[in-house]
Amino acid sequence: MNSIIITGRLGKDPELRQSASGTPWATVSVAEGGDDPNWFDVKCFNRTAEILDEYGSKGRKVAVQG
């Protein structure tokens, strides 16, 4: 099974939404690297999305595993 760990900074504030069935989900961009960063689009669901929306903001350090 493949796995990835991304450590970097949030490129924008998280966007919290809800699906038609009521499941919360959030999207955010994460920049990894220095002068020329690699950008990753990340989507989180359920409680993880709510925590990201509550504590995440542009420029904040994060680590994502998936």
Residue, then its C-alpha position, 0 to 999 in steps of 0.5 A: m500500500n502506498s502512503i504519502i506525508i506532506t509537510g508544509r504551509l497552508g497556501k490559503d484559508p480552508e474552505l469548509r463545505q457540506s455534502a448533500s448527505g451532511t458530511p463536512w469536507a474541507t479543501v486547502s492547498v499545501a506548499e512543500g519546499g523552499d524557493d520553488p515549492n511543490w503545491f498539493d491540493v488536499k481534501c479532508f472529511n468529517r471531524t478532520a475537516e472541522i478541525l482544519d477549518e477551526y485552527g487552520s489559516k493561511g501560512r500555518k504549518v501542517a503535516v498531512q498523511g494519506 
